[in-house]
Amino acid sequence: MRLRIEGGARLAGLYTPQGAKNEALQVLAAALLTEEPVEIDNLPDIADVRQQLALITHLGAQVERLGPNRVRITAKHLLPEALLSPEGQRLFRTLRGSVLLVGPLLVRCGEAYLPRPGGDKIGRRRVDTHLLGLQQLGAVITYDDKAEVYRLAIPRRLRGTYVLLEEASVTGTANLLMAAALAEGRTTLYHAACEPYIQQLGALLERMGAHIEGLGTNRLTIEGQPVLKGAYHRLLPDIIEIGSLIGLAAMTQSTLRLSPVPKEHLPPILQPFRRLGIPITEKENELEVYGPAVYEPQTLAEGDILTISDHTWPGTPPDLLSVLLVTATQAAGPVLIHQKMFESRLFFVDRLIEMGARVVLCDPHRALVIGLGRRAPLRGIRMSSPDIRAGMALLIAALSAEGQSIIEQADQIDRGYERIEERLGALGARIYREE
């Protein structure tokens, strides 16, 4: 599957962000914590979500489609050993978010299996935080080296305890938070992630009957319950997609309106774009982005180079760095992009260099972008999408470039962005899907 893009079009109009991809994978896993139905609304119809739903179905849960973006999950009977079948392992290994099922399976069934998870090839992605935390809660963990599968088991019930996370992992925090909701006694998670997705997951668990203190901070206290009940949950608009559209507006010199937006969670998304010099107007439930002919990076002193780096929340999210890097290629001045978390995420800059961008890859984590203020427009090329976020960044580059571009492996973009050619096409983008 590939996308053919005719660059150079100015876009305009209202764009409605999809439901948050990263939140979706977490709350789908949380639905396995109860025998009662859990309804999830504003669910993005993307490849990763469909894969997670297929895996949940394979484990024995009933999934009902109530609409294109709404499902009801009823997990009365679960079969964790289904992950050991060839189909179970295939489904598990093609999706990084599958690791989120381990905590719910363990506390519901007394056992769980963890094959090597899949996902984007952006560097080493450890599962230590998940396993060490569950081990401290009482899980007994063994590893089958030949099958490359961890087996987790508990004698009766997990016991609440104090857990200091090795890193502020979002998926690790989510897994331990879900497990602690059905553990015996009180659990404290310190150095926990506090991203909006974790806050949303916590809100769902509270509606299911969990008792949680500290949501939005790096210290969570959970009083475990013997059972949880069904609930309704609506996903936030996807803040990474919102950031992607800001970068798109800047690169194509377009005026776009984005609505609805979760205003309380937007400062870490808006700040790096504003430091690049991109004007963004905030209204009650809407953003307006104007892509100027020239945008100049803001620095504290003449001669300084603006540095944009990812951080744990409320810092700049790692998933936004690829789009920020592409946006910096047309800034009127140099920008240093520092991707701290993954050592392979910046390797897509080779495609940008081929398009005419001035980028120096200093090492696997840092790229110096020599922004020429649109004096050297990008040109269309044939390329491939290495992962979800780099794929979207390359699509933005192609839409701003002169001439035609072809993006192979467009299914990578489909994993995180719903009907992207149709939704951007409604704004005036010229994107065509081809077999």
Steps between C-alpha positions, in 0.01 A plus 500: 500500500634843411393865496558731203520865604488809281677767702461874511129534584386749764252344742208662678203402713394329820670175606348275768771304685442128548490329838840454664685193370717446809204538734295257292744211543500549878124521556437202271727298730321638808172354370639154588502588872126433540239247393254782437472692170731797441406748225773705335410799284697722259722201425720567194446254214871437445704186440651480851157521664357235268797278586446548876130415459590187303736393778237564767253290302758223466530497880129425535342843550190599305542817290189672360525784252246768596616736227814586302663649810324325789527148642365298788732240656377225729776284646317233701735216411866555412754248375854631562649179358360607161810721474709183464324394178665596169220749429520646851874552472464649152242753622702582811831547320365743239393764752691674777179584687433129551727515807218691675293179517741330741390678819125451444544132404715435806253642753192355329632152425794448735738456208617684191748455218727760346645416158739753353275797408517670161449859387721763338868420447630818664753353740512281810170502690532326834229317692702507825273758663195282441657176623686638802190686618274195466764290674498738797121464514541125537520355151728202444675538164675234294646526151497243220814585306413275206146639452602855607200521732471617861247318721356695793298337776365585845415255778171671588491876463750779449586692819530877508842641578730797434641490146770736376488483121835466322385762249191715455367260238149577376413139415680374810301738721178398325567128550581540869207736556257246352652213699493700824129577452424131569786433744449444872568811709675826413752550221719807456656562158781758520678646197181423310420652163237775516410545131138584413455136392582382853262758644227377266569137586479587869169677446359190329624274781335730755169472316550123512532522879872544562630744762796703369678806640757716326390485136696762306803462731791254510376337822186284476329327791252225419268317740439164340145371462377139490304563178445781252183585309416610148518863390483744208810686381559762230850554367671839485584652161848385397752766605774351279273529197425859602875569507535335158239734352676803650819392325307439177347849508843657555671303223228561240433865597139408573236626739333215687247479781516202735198411715423356749830512690581405865620847595626404847748252348630715212782717651775233447380463139472870418818628668762346263308620192474850645875495568544422131310825434165355387197709601220301667177652627316323782126527536266323743492166322699574185843585365573711194842455343640740243799383299702818432730551203792521744522373857807565708615287796496681832824508697610681814808659345628576153702209367331240721353191337151401604502148648181294508518175694251245626424459870265313725163675533442793520798531268494468122375148413749273317230417242502864384875532429481369142240762401691777679817401312325523163342833595843636594631439146317814379568717806716808454789379713666189643326265744648208694260207544597271789309169513607350833284191526549294182830457318352426156219751471695769315635276224220611266690828446676330207175538305477868593857559385413336169205742476742792538485569872818612674530259793811368676445183700747561783444159664203260538329742739572848357439670170602855411249651258626794294176684433523719189170682537342352182796615285554133407161327459485124541454290186287191454665155505411132539549381859362259759346546843718341772254551788175678588637839602778520242241400240279794593802732502596387150141548384514859627831552320350359178194726520727805530745388230518595135382221270382148566599263781431132553492358854529121511390299807210737553351238733743633763318834491165318512603349834465840665293731275144430391410539129777757467474556124122554526513733800789711369348489152197682639737789585643513148789253521568293189564149635413182309515143631635236265552123524 
